[in-house]
Amino acid sequence: MVIGYTTGVFDLFHIGHLNILKQAKSMCDRLIVGVTTDEYVKKYKNNSPSISYADRAEIVRSIKFVDSVIPQHDHNKLEAWEKLKFDFIFVGDDWYNTQKWNEIESEFKKVDVKVIYFPRTPVVSSTKIKNDLGSKNIK
């Protein structure tokens, strides 16, 4: 059985999130998704998500491409692998060839995990959606 893993905040779930989950599932038998906890979002993004962890996790869990959802408390991908033993980790291509992900790839090569970069969906992001909503007078 081929196990895949990906993570995200998934705040204001959109078509880009769905595209990543669909592509990831096409490459594995079991897809595990780490949804970032509210506390960790506050810590590393310095703001609170619009939707609670419980609701974001339930949304992701309800997607047919997702086999299980776990909380993501930090960005330690190797520690996640030690617990889950996945074969692939899926990430957006905006991280490709960055120092952080070059280091992660190097560590994963030692344990035979392949890092797969998916292209971001153009012109959509949760941040853009939030900004667009904030600029409109919604009643």
URPECOR-V131595 format. One record per residue. N is the residue number from 1. SS is DSSP state (H for helix, E for strand, C for the rest). BURIAL is + if it has 9 or more other ideal C-beta (glycine too) atoms within 8 Angstrom, else -. Layout:
n = [N;N]
ss = [SS;SS]
burial = [BURIAL;BURIAL]
This chain:
n = [1;2;3;4;5;6;7;8;9;10;11;12;13;14;15;16;17;18;19;20;21;22;23;24;25;26;27;28;29;30;31;32;33;34;35;36;37;38;39;40;41;42;43;44;45;46;47;48;49;50;51;52;53;54;55;56;57;58;59;60;61;62;63;64;65;66;67;68;69;70;71;72;73;74;75;76;77;78;79;80;81;82;83;84;85;86;87;88;89;90;91;92;93;94;95;96;97;98;99;100;101;102;103;104;105;106;107;108;109;110;111;112;113;114;115;116;117;118;119;120;121;122;123;124;125;126;127;128;129;130;131;132;133;134;135;136;137;138;139]
ss = [C;C;E;E;E;E;E;E;C;C;C;C;C;C;H;H;H;H;H;H;H;H;H;H;H;C;C;C;C;E;E;E;E;E;E;E;C;H;H;H;H;H;H;H;H;C;C;C;C;C;C;C;H;H;H;H;H;H;H;H;H;C;C;C;C;C;C;E;E;E;E;E;C;C;C;C;H;H;H;H;H;H;H;H;C;C;C;E;E;E;E;E;H;H;H;C;C;C;H;H;H;H;H;H;H;H;H;H;H;H;C;C;C;E;E;E;E;E;C;C;C;C;C;C;C;H;H;H;H;H;H;H;H;H;C;C;C;C;C]
burial = [-;+;+;+;+;+;+;+;+;+;+;-;+;+;-;+;+;+;+;+;+;+;+;+;+;-;+;+;-;+;+;+;+;+;+;+;+;+;-;+;+;+;-;-;-;-;-;-;+;-;-;-;+;-;-;+;+;-;+;+;+;-;+;-;-;+;-;+;+;+;+;+;-;-;-;-;+;+;-;+;+;-;-;+;-;+;+;+;+;+;+;+;+;-;+;-;-;-;-;-;+;+;-;+;+;-;+;+;-;-;-;-;+;-;+;+;+;+;-;+;+;-;-;+;-;+;-;+;+;+;-;-;-;-;-;-;-;-;-]
